[in-house]
Amino acid sequence: MAKKPNVQIRAPGQADTPAEKPEAAPTETPERDPRVALTVKVSALDYERLMLLKARKRRPVQALTEAAIKDMLDNEGV
């Protein structure tokens, strides 16, 4: 594929000069999330209850499920 010329749009009467290259954005790599994805299947009734809890506590479902799993593991002594 042919490379497009780097030319800026100019007003009539301006000199033909190539456009300045924009500064490159720093290539910072975001930190990787150390957590692992988990899929949970629940009944329609439990899903509805979870959505009601989400609305009442005003927290994302992920935060609610993480807290519930952590509480369960702590109670089991694992």
Steps between C-alpha positions, in 0.01 A plus 500: 500500500642840406590738780294819505699824484513703821362833371288748690205693360596861447334822405548641148834677470681296765823325409501130423662353809461156646301478819680465831473157651291495817678402819471130563300406805704327767467125471420420859372151553226491762552260787344163446209410721617212722145368539360204304165510321223285644169406341212415730168354396207592721127449481280776364368567850851530647601729214204725571591508871859589408383789283280628784797479739716683247244781479455519877872501585597703192801277433596310184411133480870412485565673833204322658604156377866556597392595853266200524768256382757649738257477793420137417869408474578679828213318675628166369853577623656459158 
